[in-house]
């Protein structure tokens, strides 16, 4: 199941191998998950991604799906941030899938951030780690960067208060490092870092440093204060070394392990072990170069049937080759289905 992970994330077309592994996953979930079998009992081979059954993203708020099979060991539940309904999605994680998902995020991040490890500053509280048997999507997103980190520093005393910055911890890292990463949810990164009035000692230490900011989710909260993407990035990068950059990525708790960073030309690229389709919201037909609902797929999900998920996000698959040079499929993320719940961790 991991053979696709043995190639670079953005590589020549691997459609035949992807479809073979997706069909294998479909059979695994049919055999091991009664809930999936009730609505997805399509047993014939498929020739295209659009023929694969999918699970609507809303089901994960109502049913804790689990696939039981020899060799699968379920470990914990990954919970999304609550939507406007107050209900979180819950994803059952298993050991095998977790290992594949970690390899996936590492490969994608390395393509955008490079391979050199550096300190990682997380705009969250260490208390977020302490829930036994469960993990929030927010903390899971931060920890996905851990393989690229020489050390971790949690910078907030209170995860819900962007103003609770631990200046001493930040100063200590800045005094010893020229290159570092900073992760935060989009609105937290803005409020805790970009809008924050740093002490003069911190501002001096930041000058000329190479900083890679990584963020996901929360643009709705910034729309309310009229912060544009350009303003967001310009403010973060002010005074930093030329190699500094801001990486905005899209991902769902229902597709853990697969992330879609925004490239320098404004597109999101699909790795070899995933696929993205756009479906017409009315007919369900798969369309290209038209706006519709995003269907996200990956070959990493063994412990539960989240391998093929129809989202409530709107997007458009764009034909042709991107100027950034990454081969394969690319798409734009364009918003939410009208009247869909506002997600706590979606990058829209």
C-alpha positions in Angstrom: 0.0 0.0 0.0 3.0 2.3 0.4 4.6 1.9 -3.0 3.3 5.3 -4.2 5.1 7.0 -1.3 8.4 5.7 -2.8 8.3 8.3 -5.5 8.5 12.2 -5.2 5.1 13.7 -4.3 4.7 15.5 -7.6 5.8 13.1 -10.3 4.8 11.4 -13.6 1.2 10.0 -13.8 0.7 7.0 -11.6 -3.0 6.6 -12.3 -3.0 2.8 -12.8 -1.2 2.1 -9.5 -3.4 4.7 -7.7 -6.6 3.0 -8.9 -5.4 -0.4 -8.1 -4.6 0.6 -4.5 -7.9 2.5 -4.2 -9.9 -0.6 -5.3 -7.9 -2.6 -2.7 -8.9 -0.1 0.0 -12.5 -0.2 -1.1 -12.6 -4.0 -0.7 -10.8 -3.7 2.7 -13.5 -1.3 4.0 -16.4 -3.3 2.5 -15.2 -6.4 4.4 -14.3 -4.6 7.7 -16.8 -1.8 8.1 -20.5 -2.6 8.2 -21.5 1.1 8.1 -19.5 1.6 4.9 -20.9 -1.6 3.4 -24.5 -0.3 3.8 -24.1 2.5 1.2 -20.9 1.6 -0.8 -21.3 -2.0 -1.8 -19.9 -1.5 -5.3 -17.8 -4.6 -5.9 -16.8 -4.3 -9.5 -13.4 -3.0 -10.6 -13.3 0.7 -11.5 -11.5 2.2 -14.5 -11.5 5.9 -13.3 -11.4 7.7 -10.0 -14.8 9.2 -10.5 -16.3 5.7 -10.4 -15.2 5.1 -6.8 -17.8 5.4 -4.1 -17.3 8.2 -1.6 -18.4 9.1 1.9 -19.9 12.5 2.5 -17.9 14.6 4.9 -20.9 15.1 7.2 -21.1 11.5 8.1 -18.0 11.7 10.2 -19.9 14.0 12.6 -22.5 11.4 13.1 -20.8 8.0 13.0 -17.4 6.9 14.3 -16.5 4.7 11.3 -14.0 1.9 11.9 -12.6 -0.9 9.7 -11.6 -4.1 11.5 -9.1 -6.3 9.7 -6.2 -8.6 10.8 -3.1 -6.6 11.5 -4.9 -3.3 12.1 -4.4 -1.8 15.5 -6.6 1.2 16.3 -4.9 3.8 18.5 -6.8 7.0 19.0 -9.5 9.4 17.6 -8.6 12.5 15.7 -11.1 15.3 16.3 -11.7 18.3 14.1 -12.3 21.7 15.6 -16.0 22.2 16.0 -18.1 23.6 13.2 -20.7 26.2 13.6 -23.0 23.4 14.7 -20.7 22.6 17.6 -20.2 19.0 16.4 -16.7 17.7 15.6 -15.8 15.1 13.0 -14.1 12.1 14.5 -11.6 9.9 12.6 -10.4 6.6 14.0 -6.6 6.3 13.5 -4.7 3.1 13.3 -0.9 2.4 13.6 -0.3 1.5 9.9 -2.2 4.5 8.5 -0.5 6.9 10.9 2.9 5.8 9.7 1.9 6.3 6.1 0.3 9.6 6.8 3.4 10.9 8.6 5.5 9.9 5.6 3.1 11.7 3.3 3.1 15.0 5.1 6.9 14.9 5.5 7.4 14.4 1.7 5.0 17.2 0.8 6.4 19.6 3.4 10.0 18.9 2.2 9.0 19.8 -1.3 7.9 23.2 -0.1 10.2 23.8 2.8 13.4 21.9 2.0 15.0 19.1 4.1 17.2 21.0 6.5 15.8 20.7 10.1 15.4 23.8 12.2 13.6 24.8 15.4 9.7 24.8 15.2 7.7 27.4 17.1 4.1 26.4 17.6 1.5 29.0 18.4 -0.5 26.8 20.8 -0.3 25.6 24.3 1.5 22.4 25.4 -1.7 21.6 27.4 -3.3 20.8 24.0 -1.3 17.5 24.0 -2.8 16.1 27.2 -6.1 14.6 26.2 -5.7 10.9 26.4 -6.9 8.8 23.5 -7.8 11.8 21.4 -6.0 14.5 19.4 -7.3 17.7 18.0 -6.8 18.5 14.3 -5.1 21.7 15.4 -2.3 20.0 17.4 -2.0 17.2 14.8 -1.3 19.8 12.1 1.4 21.3 14.2 3.0 18.0 15.1 3.1 17.0 11.4 6.1 19.3 11.1 8.0 17.6 13.9 10.2 15.4 11.5 11.6 18.7 10.1 12.3 20.2 13.6 15.4 20.1 15.7 13.3 21.2 18.7 9.7 22.2 19.6 8.6 25.3 21.5 5.0 26.0 22.4 4.6 29.8 22.5 1.2 30.3 24.1 0.3 29.9 27.7 -3.4 29.7 26.7 -4.4 28.1 23.4 -7.5 30.3 23.2 -5.6 33.5 23.8 -3.3 34.8 21.0 -2.0 37.4 23.4 -0.6 34.9 25.9 2.8 34.8 24.1 5.8 33.4 26.2 8.3 36.0 25.2 11.1 34.3 27.1 10.8 31.1 25.2 10.7 33.0 21.9 13.7 35.0 22.8 15.7 31.9 23.7 15.1 30.3 20.3 15.9 33.5 18.4 19.2 34.0 20.2 20.4 30.6 19.1 19.0 30.1 15.6 19.2 31.9 12.2 16.5 29.7 10.6 13.2 28.6 12.1 9.7 27.5 11.3 6.5 29.0 12.9 3.2 27.1 12.8 -0.2 28.4 13.7 -3.8 28.4 12.6 -4.2 31.3 10.2 -6.1 33.6 12.5 -3.9 32.7 15.5 -0.8 33.4 13.4 -2.2 36.8 12.5 -3.3 37.8 16.0 -0.4 36.3 18.0 2.4 37.2 15.6 1.6 39.7 12.9 -0.6 42.0 15.0 1.4 41.5 18.2 3.5 44.4 19.5 6.8 42.6 20.0 9.2 43.8 22.7 12.1 45.7 21.2 14.5 42.9 22.1 12.4 40.4 20.1 12.1 42.7 17.1 15.9 43.1 17.0 16.5 39.4 17.2 14.0 38.7 14.3 15.7 41.1 11.9 17.5 39.2 9.1 16.3 35.7 10.3 15.0 33.2 7.8 11.6 32.2 8.9 9.2 29.8 7.2 5.6 30.4 8.4 3.2 27.5 7.9 -0.5 28.0 8.5 -3.8 26.4 7.8 -7.5 27.3 8.4 -9.3 30.3 9.8 -9.5 32.7 6.8 -13.1 33.5 7.7 -12.0 35.2 10.9 -9.6 37.3 9.0 -12.2 38.3 6.4 -14.1 39.9 9.3 -11.2 42.3 9.9 -10.5 42.7 6.1 -7.1 41.2 6.0 -6.0 40.2 2.5 -3.6 37.4 1.7 -1.1 39.9 0.4 -1.3 42.0 3.6 -1.0 38.9 5.7 2.2 37.7 4.0 3.8 41.1 3.7 3.3 41.8 7.4 4.7 38.4 8.5 7.8 38.7 6.2 8.7 42.3 7.0 12.3 42.6 8.0 13.1 39.0 7.6 15.8 37.4 5.4 15.1 36.9 1.6 14.6 33.1 1.9 11.6 33.6 4.3 8.2 32.5 3.0 4.6 31.9 4.0 3.1 28.4 3.3 -0.7 28.3 3.3 -2.0 24.7 3.1 -5.4 23.2 2.8 -6.3 19.9 4.5 -9.1 18.1 6.3 -9.2 15.9 9.3 -11.3 13.6 7.2 -8.2 13.3 4.8 -5.5 13.1 7.4 -2.0 12.8 6.0 -2.8 14.7 2.8 -2.1 18.4 2.6 -2.3 20.9 -0.3 0.1 23.8 0.1 -0.5 26.8 -2.1 2.3 27.1 -4.7 3.8 30.5 -5.7 1.4 30.7 -8.7 -1.7 30.2 -6.6 -2.5 26.5 -7.2 -2.7 23.5 -5.0 -1.0 20.3 -6.3 -2.1 16.7 -5.9 0.5 14.2 -4.8 0.9 10.8 -6.5 -0.9 9.0 -3.7 -4.0 11.1 -3.8 -6.5 12.5 -6.3 -8.9 15.4 -6.4 -12.2 15.5 -8.3 -14.7 18.3 -8.7 -18.4 17.2 -8.8 -21.3 19.3 -10.1 -23.4 19.9 -6.9 -26.7 19.1 -8.7 -25.8 16.2 -11.1 -22.9 14.7 -9.2 -21.0 14.6 -12.5 -17.2 14.9 -12.4 -16.2 18.2 -14.2 -12.9 19.9 -15.2 -12.4 23.7 -15.4 -15.7 24.3 -13.7 -16.5 25.1 -10.1 -18.1 22.3 -8.0 -17.7 20.3 -4.8 -14.3 18.8 -4.1 -13.9 15.1 -3.7 -10.6 14.1 -2.0 -9.1 10.7 -2.2 -5.9 9.0 -0.9 -4.4 5.5 -0.5 -3.3 5.9 3.1 -6.6 5.3 5.0 -6.8 1.7 6.3 -8.4 1.9 9.7 -11.5 3.6 8.6 -13.2 4.5 5.2 -12.0 8.1 4.8 -10.1 7.2 1.6 -12.7 8.9 -0.6 -14.6 11.9 0.8 -17.0 14.3 -0.8 -16.4 17.7 0.9 -18.5 20.8 1.3 -15.7 22.9 -0.2 -15.9 24.4 -3.6 -13.0 24.3 -6.1 -11.9 23.9 -9.7 -9.5 21.4 -11.2 -7.3 23.4 -13.7 -6.0 21.7 -16.8 -2.5 22.3 -18.2 0.9 22.5 -16.5 1.6 24.9 -13.7 4.4 27.5 -14.1 5.9 26.3 -10.8 7.0 23.2 -12.6 5.2 20.6 -10.5 3.7 18.0 -12.7 0.3 16.3 -12.2 -3.1 17.6 -11.3 -3.7 21.0 -9.7 -6.7 22.8 -8.4 -8.1 26.0 -6.9 -9.9 26.2 -3.5 -12.8 28.7 -3.9 -15.0 28.7 -0.8 -17.8 26.7 0.7 -21.1 25.2 -0.5 -23.8 27.8 0.3 -25.3 27.3 3.8 -22.6 24.7 4.7 -21.4 24.8 8.3 -18.4 27.0 8.9 -15.5 24.6 9.7 -13.2 25.2 12.5 -10.1 23.8 10.7 -10.8 24.3 7.0 -8.7 26.7 5.0 -11.6 28.7 3.7 
